[in-house]
Amino acid sequence: MDSILIAGRPNVGKSALFNRLVGKTISIVDKTPNVTRDCVERVINLNEKKYLLSDSAGFVLSRDPLRDKIDKIYIDKLKKASLVLFVVDGKEGLHPLDEHIFTILRKNMKKTLVVVNKIDNIKEESSKAEFYALGVSDLITVSAVHGKNIDTLIHKISECLDRYDTEIGDYNSDIKIVVLGKPNVGKSSYLNALLGEQRVVVSDMPGTTRDIVNIPFKYKNSNLTLIDTAGLRKKSVMFSDNIDRISYYRVFEAVKSADVVIYLFDGVEGIQSKDVNIIGQIYNNYKKPVVLSANKWDLVKNKDGKKHEIYNEVNLKLSFLYKPYISFISTLKKEGIFYPIKDVLKVVSLCNRDIKTSKLNEVLHMAGYNYQAPIVNGKRIKFYYTVKLKGGSPRFLMFVNYPSLLKESYKQYLVNVLKKTFNYRGIPVEIILKQRRERRLKAGVK
């Protein structure tokens, strides 16, 4: 599969072009410089061909604490790219930094298509002329925000990539995994450790990760997508900044699309109230399975004692998870880093396991025998039969005579029975009630 890198200086519209080619908003678009820090990627279809499209950080000469790390990822992606879409600002004109970046592209012998962005009408077309000073014989004008000339750009991309590159290969993800946690708990470091390369930017500075970064990853026979997210801070803090506010919503968009969440917490600190709040939201509001992983385990001195303490904290503060899988890892020393992945595969296997309807109804019949549903308004609730629905976390369709009369406490009792019987560790279980009227035989009719 050919790989395409979108490059350029800040605020030329790289992320807007990326979103336009993907067909939906993925990268954060904002006038603030250096919003994009990690390399955001998606597999796209253009003219019936698949391409790996990457949105890079805006290239600047000034330094900041993250710049060296951002540039390393940028150069690594540049070396692997089959084609570079070099985006320039048609309204502002040719900038000295454009010439500097274009020189870097030439030194790396990269096939480059110059894309003059922000050309919204025919009158502005003439402004493209000055970009021929870069030494290119062909370029294309577009308006990424308004979608102008995007079809022509797609055709140009196909022309430039006339040879098929099989280095990346086709990739179909079986399982999507979101890595979540508070800031500076080591989410990005964990992904880099798994991948064996500096794929996402790592820093002690809160708010380093902003975009949602999807990374294909193969573990044994499983095709996975690892999703790095922004660290979740207090809502009041994140909502004070426009970019952080967008990042906050993006995190939960990623959770919605995921199959399982790996929740990293600080092994030295243990489970904090903020961790409990985030996990509860994922589990109860979004119905996503959760596996827990205590990072920075190399810093823990009394490991046996700390393990015992963490298990007690989980049982006390996260009892709704029901015996979640917990791993103890050190991202820094790359110790135990594959344990959370193994736990994810166990959880997915449990979610997808078929349960015979006869066995399911036998379990629920016994549950009703041990603890009968209370009589409400003189009416006793009857359970006829239950079936397991396919897909996602376990959902059970239960046919009863009076669904509206079943108290939530009894419904939760049945959920707990199902969790314990079928070992749904860290997995949300949902019961859906449906009314079935009792059949009565008419007189004289068999």
The 8 nearest C-alpha neighbors of each residue, nearest first, counted from 0:
[[1, 164, 165, 168, 167, 50, 49, 169],
 [2, 0, 164, 50, 81, 51, 163, 3],
 [1, 3, 51, 80, 81, 50, 52, 0],
 [4, 2, 52, 82, 80, 83, 81, 51],
 [5, 3, 83, 53, 80, 52, 84, 6],
 [4, 6, 84, 54, 83, 53, 55, 85],
 [7, 5, 85, 55, 84, 86, 4, 83],
 [8, 6, 86, 85, 57, 58, 87, 9],
 [7, 9, 57, 58, 59, 11, 10, 97],
 [10, 8, 57, 11, 32, 33, 58, 7],
 [11, 9, 12, 30, 32, 8, 13, 57],
 [10, 12, 88, 87, 9, 13, 8, 86],
 [13, 11, 15, 10, 14, 16, 116, 143],
 [14, 12, 16, 15, 11, 17, 86, 5],
 [13, 15, 17, 16, 26, 12, 28, 18],
 [14, 16, 12, 18, 17, 13, 143, 144],
 [17, 15, 143, 19, 13, 14, 18, 12],
 [16, 18, 14, 20, 15, 19, 21, 13],
 [19, 17, 24, 21, 15, 23, 16, 20],
 [18, 20, 16, 22, 17, 21, 15, 143],
 [21, 19, 17, 22, 18, 16, 43, 149],
 [20, 22, 18, 19, 23, 43, 17, 41],
 [23, 21, 19, 20, 18, 24, 17, 43],
 [22, 24, 18, 21, 25, 19, 20, 17],
 [23, 25, 18, 26, 22, 27, 19, 21],
 [26, 24, 18, 23, 27, 211, 210, 21],
 [25, 27, 14, 210, 24, 28, 18, 39],
 [26, 28, 210, 29, 25, 14, 35, 34],
 [29, 27, 14, 26, 15, 30, 34, 12],
 [30, 28, 31, 27, 34, 242, 32, 10],
 [29, 31, 10, 32, 28, 34, 9, 33],
 [30, 32, 29, 34, 33, 10, 242, 9],
 [33, 31, 34, 9, 30, 10, 29, 57],
 [34, 32, 35, 57, 9, 36, 31, 56],
 [33, 35, 32, 31, 36, 29, 27, 209],
 [36, 34, 56, 33, 37, 210, 55, 57],
 [37, 35, 56, 69, 34, 33, 38, 200],
 [38, 36, 199, 200, 35, 39, 56, 55],
 [37, 39, 55, 54, 53, 40, 36, 56],
 [38, 40, 54, 212, 53, 37, 55, 213],
 [41, 39, 53, 52, 213, 38, 54, 212],
 [40, 42, 52, 51, 43, 53, 39, 213],
 [41, 43, 51, 50, 52, 49, 40, 44],
 [44, 42, 50, 49, 21, 41, 51, 45],
 [45, 43, 49, 48, 47, 50, 46, 42],
 [44, 46, 48, 47, 43, 49, 153, 50],
 [45, 47, 48, 44, 157, 153, 154, 49],
 [48, 46, 45, 44, 49, 43, 50, 157],
 [49, 47, 44, 45, 46, 50, 43, 0],
 [48, 50, 44, 43, 0, 45, 42, 47],
 [49, 51, 1, 43, 42, 2, 0, 52],
 [50, 52, 42, 2, 41, 3, 1, 43],
 [51, 53, 3, 41, 40, 50, 2, 4],
 [54, 52, 40, 4, 39, 5, 3, 38],
 [53, 55, 5, 39, 38, 17, 4, 14],
 [56, 54, 38, 6, 5, 53, 73, 57],
 [55, 57, 35, 36, 58, 37, 33, 38],
 [56, 58, 9, 8, 7, 33, 55, 59],
 [57, 59, 8, 7, 56, 9, 60, 100],
 [60, 58, 61, 8, 57, 9, 96, 62],
 [61, 59, 62, 58, 96, 66, 99, 8],
 [62, 60, 59, 63, 66, 58, 64, 67],
 [61, 63, 66, 60, 64, 59, 67, 65],
 [62, 64, 66, 65, 61, 67, 60, 59],
 [65, 63, 66, 62, 67, 202, 68, 204],
 [66, 64, 63, 68, 67, 69, 202, 200],
 [65, 67, 69, 63, 68, 62, 64, 70],
 [68, 66, 70, 69, 65, 71, 64, 62],
 [69, 67, 71, 66, 70, 65, 200, 72],
 [68, 70, 66, 72, 67, 71, 65, 73],
 [69, 71, 73, 67, 72, 68, 66, 74],
 [72, 70, 68, 74, 73, 69, 75, 67],
 [73, 71, 75, 69, 70, 74, 76, 198],
 [72, 74, 70, 76, 71, 75, 77, 69],
 [75, 73, 77, 71, 76, 72, 70, 78],
 [76, 74, 72, 78, 77, 73, 71, 79],
 [75, 77, 79, 73, 74, 78, 80, 72],
 [78, 76, 74, 80, 75, 79, 73, 4],
 [77, 79, 75, 76, 80, 74, 107, 109],
 [80, 78, 76, 77, 81, 75, 2, 74],
 [79, 81, 2, 77, 82, 3, 78, 4],
 [80, 82, 2, 1, 3, 79, 110, 83],
 [83, 81, 3, 110, 80, 111, 4, 84],
 [84, 82, 111, 4, 3, 5, 85, 112],
 [83, 85, 5, 112, 111, 113, 86, 6],
 [84, 86, 113, 6, 7, 114, 83, 112],
 [85, 87, 114, 7, 115, 84, 113, 6],
 [88, 86, 115, 11, 116, 114, 89, 7],
 [87, 89, 11, 116, 91, 90, 92, 115],
 [90, 88, 92, 115, 116, 117, 91, 118],
 [91, 89, 88, 92, 117, 118, 126, 123],
 [90, 92, 88, 89, 93, 94, 87, 11],
 [91, 93, 89, 90, 88, 94, 126, 129],
 [92, 94, 130, 97, 129, 95, 91, 88],
 [93, 95, 97, 96, 92, 98, 91, 87],
 [96, 94, 98, 97, 99, 93, 100, 92],
 [95, 97, 99, 98, 94, 100, 8, 59],
 [98, 96, 94, 100, 95, 99, 101, 93],
 [97, 99, 101, 95, 96, 100, 102, 133],
 [98, 100, 96, 102, 97, 101, 95, 103],
 [101, 99, 103, 97, 102, 98, 96, 104],
 [100, 102, 104, 98, 103, 99, 97, 105],
 [101, 103, 105, 99, 100, 104, 98, 106],
 [104, 102, 106, 100, 101, 105, 107, 99],
 [105, 103, 101, 107, 102, 106, 109, 108],
 [104, 106, 108, 102, 107, 103, 109, 101],
 [107, 105, 103, 108, 104, 102, 109, 101],
 [106, 108, 104, 105, 109, 103, 78, 77],
 [109, 107, 105, 106, 104, 110, 103, 111],
 [110, 108, 107, 104, 111, 105, 82, 83],
 [109, 111, 82, 83, 108, 81, 112, 159],
 [112, 110, 83, 82, 109, 84, 113, 85],
 [111, 113, 84, 85, 83, 114, 138, 110],
 [112, 114, 85, 138, 84, 86, 111, 115],
 [115, 113, 86, 139, 85, 140, 116, 138],
 [114, 116, 140, 87, 89, 88, 86, 139],
 [115, 117, 141, 88, 142, 89, 118, 140],
 [116, 118, 142, 89, 119, 90, 88, 141],
 [119, 117, 142, 116, 141, 123, 120, 89],
 [118, 120, 142, 117, 123, 147, 121, 141],
 [121, 119, 122, 123, 118, 124, 147, 142],
 [120, 122, 124, 123, 119, 118, 125, 126],
 [123, 121, 120, 124, 125, 119, 126, 118],
 [122, 124, 121, 125, 120, 126, 118, 119],
 [125, 123, 121, 126, 122, 127, 118, 120],
 [126, 124, 127, 123, 128, 122, 121, 129],
 [127, 125, 128, 124, 123, 89, 129, 92],
 [126, 128, 125, 129, 130, 124, 89, 115],
 [127, 129, 130, 126, 131, 125, 132, 124],
 [130, 128, 131, 127, 132, 126, 93, 92],
 [129, 131, 132, 128, 127, 133, 93, 92],
 [130, 132, 133, 129, 135, 134, 128, 136],
 [133, 131, 130, 134, 129, 135, 128, 93],
 [132, 134, 131, 135, 130, 98, 101, 129],
 [133, 135, 132, 131, 136, 130, 137, 101],
 [136, 134, 131, 137, 133, 138, 132, 113],
 [137, 135, 134, 131, 138, 133, 132, 113],
 [136, 138, 135, 139, 113, 131, 112, 134],
 [139, 137, 113, 114, 112, 140, 136, 135],
 [138, 140, 114, 115, 113, 141, 152, 137],
 [141, 139, 115, 114, 116, 118, 138, 148],
 [142, 140, 116, 148, 147, 118, 143, 115],
 [141, 143, 117, 147, 118, 116, 145, 144],
 [142, 144, 16, 146, 145, 15, 141, 19],
 [143, 145, 142, 146, 15, 16, 19, 117],
 [146, 144, 142, 147, 143, 119, 141, 117],
 [145, 147, 143, 142, 144, 149, 148, 19],
 [146, 148, 142, 141, 145, 149, 143, 119],
 [149, 147, 141, 151, 150, 152, 146, 142],
 [148, 150, 152, 151, 147, 146, 153, 141],
 [151, 149, 153, 152, 148, 154, 147, 146],
 [152, 150, 154, 148, 149, 153, 155, 139],
 [151, 153, 149, 155, 154, 150, 156, 148],
 [152, 154, 156, 150, 155, 151, 149, 157],
 [153, 155, 151, 157, 152, 156, 158, 150],
 [156, 154, 152, 158, 157, 153, 159, 151],
 [157, 155, 153, 159, 158, 154, 152, 160],
 [156, 158, 154, 160, 155, 159, 161, 153],
 [159, 157, 155, 156, 160, 161, 154, 153],
 [158, 160, 156, 157, 161, 155, 82, 110],
 [161, 159, 157, 162, 158, 156, 163, 82],
 [160, 162, 158, 159, 157, 163, 156, 164],
 [163, 161, 160, 164, 159, 1, 158, 157],
 [162, 164, 165, 1, 161, 0, 160, 166],
 [163, 165, 1, 0, 166, 162, 167, 81],
 [166, 164, 0, 168, 167, 163, 1, 169],
 [167, 165, 168, 164, 0, 1, 163, 2],
 [166, 168, 0, 165, 169, 1, 164, 2],
 [169, 167, 165, 0, 166, 170, 164, 1],
 [170, 168, 0, 171, 167, 49, 165, 50],
 [169, 171, 168, 172, 215, 222, 167, 42],
 [172, 170, 173, 169, 222, 223, 215, 224],
 [171, 173, 222, 223, 174, 224, 170, 175],
 [172, 174, 222, 223, 171, 221, 175, 224],
 [175, 173, 223, 172, 258, 224, 176, 222],
 [176, 174, 224, 257, 258, 223, 225, 177],
 [175, 177, 225, 259, 257, 260, 226, 224],
 [178, 176, 226, 260, 261, 179, 257, 225],
 [177, 179, 261, 227, 260, 226, 262, 186],
 [180, 178, 262, 177, 263, 261, 228, 186],
 [179, 181, 263, 262, 230, 264, 231, 184],
 [180, 182, 230, 231, 184, 232, 183, 264],
 [183, 181, 230, 184, 205, 231, 180, 232],
 [184, 182, 185, 203, 181, 205, 230, 186],
 [183, 185, 182, 265, 181, 264, 186, 180],
 [186, 184, 188, 183, 187, 189, 294, 330],
 [187, 185, 189, 188, 184, 178, 190, 179],
 [186, 188, 190, 189, 185, 201, 199, 191],
 [189, 187, 185, 191, 190, 186, 192, 201],
 [188, 190, 192, 186, 187, 330, 191, 185],
 [191, 189, 193, 187, 192, 188, 194, 186],
 [190, 192, 188, 194, 197, 196, 189, 193],
 [193, 191, 189, 195, 190, 194, 188, 333],
 [194, 192, 190, 191, 195, 189, 336, 337],
 [195, 193, 191, 196, 192, 190, 198, 216],
 [194, 196, 192, 193, 191, 197, 190, 198],
 [195, 197, 191, 194, 198, 192, 193, 199],
 [198, 196, 191, 199, 72, 195, 200, 71],
 [197, 199, 196, 191, 72, 200, 194, 190],
 [200, 198, 37, 197, 187, 201, 191, 38],
 [199, 201, 37, 68, 69, 202, 187, 198],
 [202, 200, 187, 188, 199, 203, 207, 68],
 [203, 201, 204, 207, 200, 65, 183, 205],
 [202, 204, 183, 205, 201, 207, 182, 206],
 [203, 205, 202, 207, 206, 183, 182, 64],
 [206, 204, 207, 182, 203, 183, 230, 202],
 [205, 207, 208, 204, 209, 229, 230, 182],
 [208, 206, 205, 204, 209, 202, 201, 200],
 [209, 207, 229, 206, 210, 228, 36, 37],
 [210, 208, 229, 246, 207, 206, 211, 243],
 [211, 209, 212, 26, 208, 27, 246, 228],
 [210, 212, 228, 227, 213, 226, 209, 249],
 [211, 213, 227, 39, 226, 210, 214, 40],
 [214, 212, 226, 225, 40, 224, 211, 227],
 [213, 215, 225, 224, 216, 226, 212, 40],
 [216, 214, 224, 223, 225, 213, 217, 172],
 [217, 215, 223, 224, 222, 214, 218, 225],
 [218, 216, 222, 221, 223, 219, 215, 220],
 [219, 217, 221, 220, 216, 222, 223, 340],
 [218, 220, 221, 217, 222, 216, 223, 341],
 [221, 219, 218, 222, 217, 223, 173, 216],
 [222, 220, 218, 219, 217, 223, 173, 174],
 [223, 221, 217, 172, 173, 216, 218, 174],
 [224, 222, 174, 216, 172, 217, 173, 175],
 [223, 225, 215, 175, 214, 216, 172, 176],
 [224, 226, 214, 176, 213, 177, 175, 223],
 [227, 225, 213, 177, 212, 176, 178, 214],
 [228, 226, 212, 178, 211, 177, 187, 225],
 [229, 227, 211, 250, 179, 230, 226, 208],
 [228, 230, 208, 209, 231, 246, 206, 250],
 [229, 231, 182, 181, 180, 232, 228, 206],
 [232, 230, 181, 229, 182, 180, 233, 247],
 [231, 233, 234, 230, 181, 237, 236, 182],
 [234, 232, 236, 235, 237, 231, 273, 238],
 [233, 235, 237, 236, 238, 232, 231, 247],
 [234, 236, 238, 233, 237, 239, 232, 244],
 [237, 235, 233, 234, 239, 238, 232, 240],
 [236, 238, 243, 234, 244, 239, 235, 240],
 [239, 237, 244, 235, 240, 236, 234, 243],
 [238, 240, 236, 237, 235, 241, 244, 243],
 [241, 239, 238, 243, 242, 237, 244, 236],
 [240, 242, 244, 243, 245, 238, 239, 237],
 [243, 241, 245, 244, 240, 246, 29, 27],
 [244, 242, 246, 237, 240, 245, 241, 247],
 [243, 245, 238, 241, 247, 237, 242, 246],
 [244, 246, 242, 248, 247, 243, 249, 241],
 [247, 245, 243, 249, 244, 248, 209, 242],
 [248, 246, 244, 245, 250, 249, 243, 231],
 [247, 249, 245, 250, 246, 251, 252, 244],
 [250, 248, 252, 246, 251, 247, 245, 253],
 [251, 249, 253, 247, 248, 252, 228, 246],
 [250, 252, 254, 253, 249, 248, 255, 247],
 [253, 251, 249, 255, 254, 250, 248, 256],
 [252, 254, 251, 250, 256, 255, 249, 257],
 [253, 255, 251, 257, 252, 256, 250, 177],
 [256, 254, 252, 253, 257, 251, 285, 287],
 [255, 257, 253, 254, 252, 258, 175, 251],
 [258, 256, 175, 254, 255, 176, 259, 177],
 [257, 259, 175, 176, 174, 287, 256, 391],
 [258, 260, 288, 176, 257, 287, 289, 177],
 [261, 259, 177, 289, 176, 178, 262, 288],
 [262, 260, 178, 290, 291, 289, 177, 179],
 [261, 263, 179, 291, 180, 260, 178, 292],
 [264, 262, 292, 180, 293, 179, 291, 261],
 [263, 265, 293, 184, 294, 266, 180, 292],
 [264, 266, 294, 268, 267, 293, 184, 269],
 [265, 267, 293, 269, 294, 268, 296, 295],
 [266, 268, 265, 269, 299, 298, 295, 296],
 [269, 267, 265, 266, 270, 271, 264, 293],
 [268, 270, 266, 267, 265, 309, 271, 264],
 [271, 269, 274, 312, 268, 264, 272, 309],
 [270, 272, 274, 273, 269, 275, 268, 264],
 [273, 271, 275, 274, 276, 270, 316, 277],
 [272, 274, 276, 275, 271, 277, 181, 270],
 [275, 273, 271, 277, 272, 276, 278, 270],
 [274, 276, 272, 278, 273, 277, 279, 271],
 [277, 275, 273, 279, 274, 278, 280, 272],
 [276, 278, 280, 274, 279, 275, 273, 281],
 [279, 277, 281, 275, 280, 276, 282, 274],
 [280, 278, 282, 276, 277, 281, 283, 275],
 [279, 281, 277, 284, 278, 283, 282, 276],
 [282, 280, 285, 278, 279, 284, 283, 287],
 [281, 283, 286, 279, 287, 280, 285, 284],
 [282, 284, 280, 286, 279, 285, 281, 427],
 [285, 283, 280, 281, 286, 282, 279, 287],
 [284, 286, 281, 287, 282, 283, 255, 280],
 [287, 285, 282, 283, 427, 284, 281, 288],
 [286, 288, 282, 285, 259, 281, 289, 427],
 [289, 287, 426, 259, 425, 427, 260, 282],
 [290, 288, 260, 425, 261, 259, 287, 291],
 [291, 289, 261, 324, 323, 262, 325, 260],
 [292, 290, 325, 262, 261, 324, 263, 326],
 [291, 293, 326, 263, 325, 327, 262, 294],
 [292, 294, 266, 327, 264, 265, 263, 328],
 [293, 295, 328, 266, 265, 296, 329, 264],
 [296, 294, 329, 297, 266, 298, 265, 328],
 [295, 297, 329, 298, 294, 299, 328, 266],
 [296, 298, 295, 299, 329, 332, 328, 300],
 [299, 297, 296, 295, 300, 267, 266, 329],
 [298, 300, 296, 297, 302, 267, 301, 266],
 [301, 299, 302, 298, 297, 305, 296, 303],
 [302, 300, 304, 303, 299, 305, 306, 298],
 [301, 303, 305, 304, 300, 299, 306, 296],
 [304, 302, 306, 305, 301, 307, 308, 300],
 [303, 305, 307, 306, 301, 302, 308, 309],
 [306, 304, 308, 302, 307, 303, 301, 309],
 [307, 305, 309, 303, 308, 304, 302, 310],
 [306, 308, 304, 310, 305, 309, 311, 303],
 [307, 309, 305, 311, 306, 310, 312, 304],
 [310, 308, 312, 306, 311, 307, 269, 305],
 [311, 309, 313, 307, 312, 308, 306, 314],
 [310, 312, 314, 308, 309, 313, 315, 307],
 [313, 311, 309, 315, 310, 314, 316, 308],
 [314, 312, 317, 310, 316, 315, 311, 309],
 [313, 315, 318, 311, 312, 317, 316, 310],
 [314, 316, 312, 313, 318, 317, 311, 310],
 [317, 315, 313, 312, 318, 314, 275, 270],
 [318, 316, 313, 319, 314, 320, 315, 275],
 [317, 319, 314, 320, 321, 315, 316, 313],
 [320, 318, 317, 321, 425, 279, 316, 427],
 [319, 321, 425, 318, 317, 323, 322, 426],
 [322, 320, 424, 319, 425, 318, 323, 418],
 [321, 323, 424, 320, 425, 324, 314, 318],
 [324, 322, 425, 424, 321, 320, 290, 325],
 [323, 325, 290, 291, 342, 322, 326, 424],
 [326, 324, 291, 292, 323, 290, 327, 293],
 [325, 327, 292, 338, 339, 293, 328, 291],
 [328, 326, 293, 292, 296, 294, 335, 325],
 [327, 329, 335, 294, 296, 334, 336, 293],
 [330, 328, 295, 334, 296, 331, 332, 294],
 [329, 331, 333, 189, 332, 328, 192, 188],
 [332, 330, 329, 333, 295, 188, 334, 192],
 [331, 333, 329, 334, 330, 297, 328, 192],
 [334, 332, 330, 329, 331, 336, 192, 335],
 [333, 335, 329, 332, 336, 328, 330, 331],
 [334, 336, 328, 338, 337, 333, 329, 327],
 [335, 337, 334, 338, 328, 333, 330, 339],
 [338, 336, 340, 339, 335, 341, 193, 334],
 [337, 339, 341, 340, 335, 336, 326, 342],
 [340, 338, 342, 341, 337, 343, 326, 292],
 [341, 339, 343, 337, 342, 338, 344, 336],
 [340, 342, 338, 344, 343, 339, 337, 345],
 [341, 343, 339, 345, 340, 344, 338, 346],
 [344, 342, 340, 346, 341, 345, 339, 347],
 [343, 345, 347, 341, 346, 342, 348, 340],
 [346, 344, 342, 348, 343, 347, 349, 341],
 [345, 347, 349, 343, 348, 344, 350, 342],
 [348, 346, 350, 344, 349, 345, 351, 343],
 [347, 349, 345, 351, 346, 350, 352, 344],
 [350, 348, 346, 352, 347, 351, 345, 423],
 [351, 349, 347, 348, 392, 352, 393, 346],
 [350, 352, 348, 349, 347, 353, 390, 391],
 [353, 351, 349, 350, 348, 354, 347, 393],
 [352, 354, 351, 355, 387, 350, 389, 349],
 [355, 353, 356, 352, 359, 358, 387, 357],
 [356, 354, 358, 357, 359, 353, 386, 387],
 [355, 357, 359, 358, 386, 360, 354, 385],
 [356, 358, 360, 355, 359, 361, 354, 362],
 [359, 357, 361, 355, 356, 360, 362, 354],
 [360, 358, 356, 362, 361, 357, 355, 363],
 [361, 359, 363, 357, 362, 358, 364, 356],
 [360, 362, 358, 364, 359, 363, 357, 365],
 [363, 361, 359, 365, 360, 364, 366, 358],
 [364, 362, 366, 360, 365, 361, 367, 359],
 [365, 363, 361, 367, 366, 362, 360, 368],
 [364, 366, 368, 362, 363, 367, 369, 361],
 [365, 367, 363, 369, 364, 368, 370, 362],
 [368, 366, 371, 364, 370, 365, 369, 363],
 [367, 369, 365, 366, 370, 371, 364, 363],
 [370, 368, 366, 367, 365, 371, 364, 363],
 [369, 371, 367, 368, 366, 372, 365, 373],
 [372, 370, 367, 368, 373, 369, 366, 374],
 [371, 373, 380, 370, 374, 409, 367, 379],
 [372, 374, 371, 375, 379, 380, 405, 406],
 [373, 375, 379, 378, 377, 372, 376, 380],
 [374, 376, 378, 377, 373, 404, 379, 380],
 [377, 375, 378, 374, 379, 404, 373, 380],
 [376, 378, 375, 374, 379, 373, 380, 404],
 [379, 377, 375, 374, 376, 380, 401, 404],
 [380, 378, 374, 381, 375, 377, 373, 372],
 [381, 379, 401, 400, 378, 372, 382, 399],
 [380, 382, 399, 400, 383, 379, 401, 372],
 [381, 383, 399, 384, 398, 380, 400, 397],
 [382, 384, 398, 399, 381, 385, 397, 435],
 [383, 385, 398, 382, 397, 360, 386, 399],
 [386, 384, 397, 396, 360, 398, 395, 387],
 [385, 387, 396, 395, 356, 388, 397, 384],
 [388, 386, 395, 394, 396, 389, 385, 354],
 [389, 387, 394, 395, 386, 390, 396, 393],
 [388, 390, 387, 391, 394, 393, 351, 353],
 [389, 391, 392, 388, 351, 393, 350, 394],
 [392, 390, 393, 350, 258, 389, 351, 394],
 [391, 393, 350, 427, 394, 428, 390, 426],
 [394, 392, 428, 350, 391, 429, 395, 427],
 [395, 393, 429, 388, 430, 387, 428, 392],
 [396, 394, 387, 430, 386, 388, 431, 397],
 [395, 397, 431, 386, 385, 432, 430, 387],
 [396, 398, 385, 432, 431, 433, 384, 395],
 [397, 399, 433, 383, 434, 384, 435, 432],
 [400, 398, 382, 434, 381, 435, 401, 383],
 [399, 401, 435, 434, 436, 381, 380, 402],
 [402, 400, 403, 404, 399, 380, 434, 405],
 [403, 401, 404, 405, 432, 434, 399, 400],
 [402, 404, 401, 405, 406, 432, 434, 400],
 [405, 403, 402, 401, 406, 375, 380, 378],
 [406, 404, 402, 403, 407, 409, 410, 401],
 [405, 407, 408, 409, 404, 410, 403, 373],
 [406, 408, 410, 409, 411, 405, 412, 404],
 [407, 409, 411, 406, 410, 412, 405, 413],
 [410, 408, 412, 411, 407, 406, 413, 372],
 [409, 411, 407, 413, 412, 408, 414, 406],
 [412, 410, 414, 408, 409, 413, 407, 415],
 [411, 413, 409, 415, 410, 414, 408, 416],
 [414, 412, 416, 410, 411, 415, 417, 409],
 [413, 415, 411, 417, 416, 412, 418, 428],
 [416, 414, 418, 412, 413, 417, 411, 419],
 [415, 417, 413, 419, 414, 418, 420, 412],
 [418, 416, 420, 414, 415, 419, 421, 413],
 [419, 417, 423, 415, 422, 416, 421, 420],
 [418, 420, 422, 416, 417, 421, 415, 423],
 [419, 421, 417, 418, 422, 416, 362, 423],
 [420, 422, 418, 419, 423, 417, 349, 416],
 [421, 423, 419, 418, 424, 420, 349, 417],
 [424, 422, 418, 426, 421, 425, 349, 419],
 [425, 423, 323, 322, 426, 321, 422, 324],
 [426, 424, 323, 320, 289, 288, 321, 322],
 [425, 427, 288, 423, 424, 428, 289, 320],
 [428, 426, 286, 288, 392, 282, 287, 429],
 [429, 427, 393, 394, 414, 426, 392, 430],
 [428, 430, 394, 395, 393, 431, 427, 414],
 [431, 429, 395, 394, 396, 432, 397, 428],
 [430, 432, 396, 397, 395, 429, 433, 394],
 [433, 431, 397, 402, 398, 396, 430, 434],
 [432, 434, 398, 397, 399, 402, 435, 431],
 [435, 433, 399, 400, 398, 402, 401, 436],
 [436, 434, 400, 399, 398, 437, 433, 383],
 [435, 437, 400, 438, 434, 399, 401, 398],
 [438, 436, 439, 435, 400, 399, 381, 383],
 [437, 439, 436, 440, 435, 441, 400, 383],
 [438, 440, 437, 441, 436, 442, 444, 445],
 [441, 439, 444, 442, 438, 445, 443, 437],
 [440, 442, 444, 443, 439, 445, 438, 437],
 [443, 441, 444, 440, 445, 439, 438, 437],
 [442, 444, 441, 445, 440, 439, 438, 437],
 [445, 443, 441, 442, 440, 439, 438, 437],
 [444, 443, 440, 441, 442, 439, 438, 437]]
